Amino acid sequence: MELGNISKPTYGPGPEAPGSSTPGLVTMAHGFLRLVQPNPLPIDLLNFGQSQSKFSRENIHELLHYELGFLVCAVVGVLLIILVPLVGCCFCCCRC
């Protein structure tokens, strides 16, 4: 194993993403994630060394703005989980 020059290392290109047999599906998944989470993570709000009880309204507002896409997806999912069986039951029972 060759270490090379330790005091002045030379860096090559970064690791490449593994090849996929379904590039269309991978592109679609990444597009959905970019659509749901377009905002960068507010790292300054995450204080791991300090107490977490000092959240102000502004901090909570920024965190909710960061998580807005996921919250909308969760609300739509819950509505579908509740409404689809309810509408199906109405169609089966009423037969209007």
ZINOR-V675330 format. One record per residue. N is the residue number from 1. NEAR is the number of other C-alpha atoms within 10 Angstrom. Layout:
n;near
N;NEAR
N;NEAR
//
This chain:
n;near
1;3
2;4
3;6
4;9
5;8
6;7
7;6
8;7
9;9
10;8
11;6
12;6
13;5
14;6
15;6
16;6
17;6
18;6
19;7
20;9
21;8
22;8
23;10
24;10
25;11
26;12
27;11
28;11
29;12
30;12
31;12
32;12
33;13
34;12
35;11
36;17
37;16
38;13
39;13
40;7
41;13
42;12
43;7
44;7
45;13
46;12
47;10
48;7
49;6
50;8
51;8
52;10
53;6
54;9
55;11
56;8
57;9
58;9
59;15
60;12
61;12
62;14
63;15
64;13
65;14
66;18
67;16
68;16
69;17
70;14
71;14
72;12
73;12
74;12
75;11
76;12
77;12
78;11
79;11
80;12
81;11
82;11
83;12
84;11
85;11
86;12
87;11
88;11
89;12
90;12
91;11
92;10
93;9
94;8
95;7
96;6
//
